Amino acid sequence: MTANVLTEARRIAEQVLFPAAMATDRADAVPALHFDALAAAGLYGIFGPAEAGGLGLDRPAGCAVVEELASGCLATTFILIQHFGLLRALSADDAPARLRDAWLGPACRGELRAGIALAGLLPGPPRLRARPVSGGWILGGTCPWVTGWGRVHVLLVAARGPGDTIVTLVLDAADQAGLTVTRQHLTAVNASATVQLDFADVLVPADRLVSRVPADPAMNLTAAALRVNGSLALGLAGRCCRLLGASPLDDELDTCRQRLDAAGDETIQAARAAASELAVRAAAALAVHEGSRSITAAAHAQRLTREATFLLVFGSRPGIRAELLHRLGASAG
């Protein structure tokens, strides 16, 4: 099963995503047909339980699929991985039965497609708050980075609740009273349609509550939370390696993958940094290899270089940032 899924992911990457990557890079939004192809292959459900129609892959196998897709189109895969937040929430043992029964199957099949708005998990003063009211919850504050607007149906929202809790809700990803949507203009993966959402007393019905748990700063620093993002860097580096031809970077890519798969909570941030740094070096090597044509607008090398820079800061954490600064020679630590 795993081999067949990986083969199908590679086929989509090579036949659908990569041939359109330059056009997608210039587009305002990733073509909807990309997501339809992923859904038809069952790839929205790679981490979903088999009994709900998912593929039930373990973390290394699922991350290998993400890596293949990212080698084809980073913007498409960047949107896809946001979906796994809802999939994990609905698959949890303590997920509300009403939500699991209604949505887990469609989420595994890609009929229901999700993004994330997790500003409530960020350290420091709460950027996004949730307060209980009769009939539901009221959201107030800002979420600066929400990906896939116009391509997802719902958002998994994590907000800071009363008593220093994290309140997780499902919100329709659509214009509604109190919600202001502002497009973020990015130098790479701009077709991800990433936006800032400002919430001014946005009501979420009570039956959209997924969980309410004590806030824990470590909950967003685990290997389970951070591993899949590393596959974006591996996929980009892998594409650069394919365009370069055989080189010592191939062995480095294998080493980075093994390190990510073996990482625990204490080592995942360093492993993530290593993968992101490799992506930058691989993109730079490709640009040098291709010479002056690499800076033309139609060249994959310039796109991949911009995307590698994006991956230096996407989904970062203090430990990832510190390790990257050290690797890049900007820190003596």
Residue pairs with C-beta under 8 A, 6 or more apart in sequence:
1 55
2 57
2 61
5 41
5 42
5 43
5 46
5 55
5 57
5 61
5 65
6 61
6 64
6 65
6 68
8 41
8 43
9 41
9 43
9 65
9 68
9 69
10 68
12 37
12 38
12 41
12 43
12 69
12 72
13 68
13 69
13 71
13 72
13 73
14 72
16 33
16 34
16 37
16 72
17 24
17 34
17 69
17 72
17 73
17 76
18 71
18 72
18 73
18 239
20 31
20 34
20 73
21 72
21 73
21 300
21 303
22 298
22 300
22 303
24 30
24 31
24 34
24 73
24 75
24 76
24 191
25 75
25 188
25 190
25 191
25 303
26 191
27 191
28 190
28 191
28 193
29 150
29 151
29 191
29 193
30 73
30 75
30 76
30 79
30 151
30 191
30 192
30 193
32 151
34 73
34 76
35 76
35 79
35 80
35 110
35 113
35 151
38 44
38 69
38 76
38 80
38 110
39 109
39 110
39 111
39 113
40 110
42 54
42 55
42 108
42 109
42 110
43 55
43 65
43 69
43 80
43 110
44 80
44 83
44 87
44 107
44 108
44 109
44 110
44 113
45 52
45 53
45 54
45 55
45 87
45 107
45 108
45 109
45 110
46 54
46 55
46 57
46 61
46 62
46 65
46 66
47 54
47 55
47 57
47 62
47 84
47 87
47 88
47 91
48 54
48 55
48 56
48 87
48 91
48 104
48 107
48 108
49 56
49 91
49 104
49 108
50 56
52 91
52 100
52 104
52 105
52 108
53 105
53 108
53 109
54 87
54 91
54 108
55 62
57 65
59 224
59 227
59 228
59 261
60 261
62 228
63 227
63 228
63 230
63 231
63 260
63 261
64 231
66 77
66 80
66 81
66 228
66 231
66 232
66 235
67 231
67 232
67 234
67 235
67 238
67 257
68 235
69 76
69 77
69 80
69 235
70 77
70 78
70 231
70 232
70 234
70 235
70 236
71 235
71 236
71 238
71 239
71 242
72 235
72 239
74 188
74 189
74 232
74 235
74 236
74 307
74 310
74 311
75 189
75 190
75 191
75 192
77 232
77 235
78 147
78 189
78 192
78 232
78 314
79 115
79 147
79 148
79 151
79 152
79 192
79 193
81 228
81 229
81 232
82 114
82 115
82 116
82 147
82 148
82 152
83 107
83 113
83 114
83 115
83 152
84 228
85 114
85 116
85 118
85 156
86 103
86 107
86 112
86 114
86 116
86 154
86 156
86 170
87 104
87 107
87 108
87 114
89 95
89 156
89 168
89 210
89 211
90 99
90 100
90 103
90 104
90 107
90 210
91 100
91 104
92 211
94 211
95 104
95 210
95 211
96 209
96 210
98 207
99 170
99 207
99 208
99 210
103 112
103 170
106 112
107 113
107 114
112 153
112 154
113 148
113 151
113 152
113 153
113 154
114 152
114 153
114 154
114 155
114 156
115 146
115 147
115 148
115 149
115 152
115 154
115 155
115 156
115 173
116 146
116 147
116 155
116 156
116 157
116 158
117 128
117 143
117 146
117 155
117 156
117 157
117 158
117 171
117 197
118 143
118 156
118 157
118 158
118 220
119 127
119 128
119 141
119 142
119 143
119 144
119 158
119 159
120 126
120 127
120 128
120 129
120 130
120 157
120 158
120 159
120 160
120 161
120 166
120 167
121 158
121 166
121 219
121 220
123 217
126 141
126 159
126 160
127 141
127 142
127 143
127 144
128 139
128 140
128 141
128 142
128 143
128 157
128 158
128 159
128 160
128 199
129 139
129 140
129 141
129 159
129 160
129 161
130 137
130 138
130 139
130 157
130 159
130 160
130 161
130 167
130 169
130 204
131 137
131 138
131 140
131 161
131 162
132 138
132 161
132 162
133 203
135 203
135 205
135 206
136 203
136 204
136 205
136 206
136 208
136 209
137 159
137 167
137 169
137 203
137 204
137 206
137 208
137 209
138 201
138 202
138 203
138 204
139 157
139 159
139 169
139 171
139 199
139 201
139 202
139 203
139 204
140 199
140 200
140 201
140 202
141 159
141 198
141 199
142 196
142 197
142 198
142 199
143 157
143 196
143 197
143 199
144 184
144 196
145 184
145 194
145 196
146 155
146 194
146 195
146 196
146 197
147 192
147 193
147 194
148 173
148 192
148 193
148 194
149 173
149 181
149 183
149 193
149 194
149 195
150 193
151 193
152 173
153 172
153 173
154 170
154 171
154 172
154 173
155 170
155 171
155 172
155 173
156 168
156 169
156 170
156 210
157 168
157 169
157 170
157 171
157 204
158 166
158 167
158 168
159 166
159 167
159 168
159 169
160 166
160 167
160 215
161 167
161 212
164 214
164 215
165 212
165 213
165 214
165 215
166 211
166 212
166 213
166 214
166 215
166 216
166 219
167 209
167 211
167 212
168 209
168 210
168 211
168 212
169 204
169 208
169 209
169 210
170 204
170 208
170 210
171 202
171 204
171 208
175 181
176 202
177 202
177 203
178 199
178 200
178 201
178 202
178 203
179 197
179 198
179 199
179 200
179 202
180 197
180 198
180 200
181 195
181 196
181 197
182 195
182 196
182 197
182 198
183 193
183 194
183 195
184 194
184 195
184 196
186 192
186 194
186 310
187 306
187 309
187 310
188 303
188 306
188 307
188 309
188 310
189 307
189 310
218 265
219 225
220 317
221 265
221 268
221 269
221 317
221 319
222 265
222 268
223 263
223 264
223 265
223 267
223 268
226 268
226 269
226 272
226 315
226 317
227 260
227 261
227 263
227 268
229 272
229 314
229 315
230 256
230 260
230 271
230 272
230 275
230 276
231 260
232 311
232 314
233 256
233 272
233 275
233 276
233 278
233 279
233 308
233 311
234 253
234 256
234 257
234 260
234 275
234 279
236 279
236 282
236 283
236 304
236 307
236 308
236 311
237 249
237 253
237 256
237 275
237 278
237 279
237 282
237 283
238 253
239 300
239 304
240 249
240 279
240 282
240 283
240 285
240 286
240 304
241 247
241 249
241 250
241 253
241 282
243 286
243 289
243 290
243 300
243 301
244 282
244 285
244 286
244 289
247 285
249 278
249 281
249 282
249 285
252 278
253 278
253 282
256 271
256 274
256 275
256 278
259 267
259 271
259 274
260 268
260 271
260 272
260 275
263 270
263 271
269 317
269 319
269 320
269 323
270 319
270 320
270 323
272 317
272 320
273 319
273 320
273 323
273 324
273 327
274 323
274 327
276 308
276 311
276 312
276 320
276 324
277 324
277 327
277 328
279 308
279 311
280 308
280 309
280 311
280 312
282 308
283 301
283 304
283 305
283 307
283 308
284 305
284 308
286 294
286 300
286 301
286 304
286 305
287 294
287 295
287 301
287 302
287 305
288 294
289 301
290 299
290 301
293 299
294 301
294 302
295 301
295 302
296 302
312 324
322 331
322 333
325 331
325 333
326 332
326 333
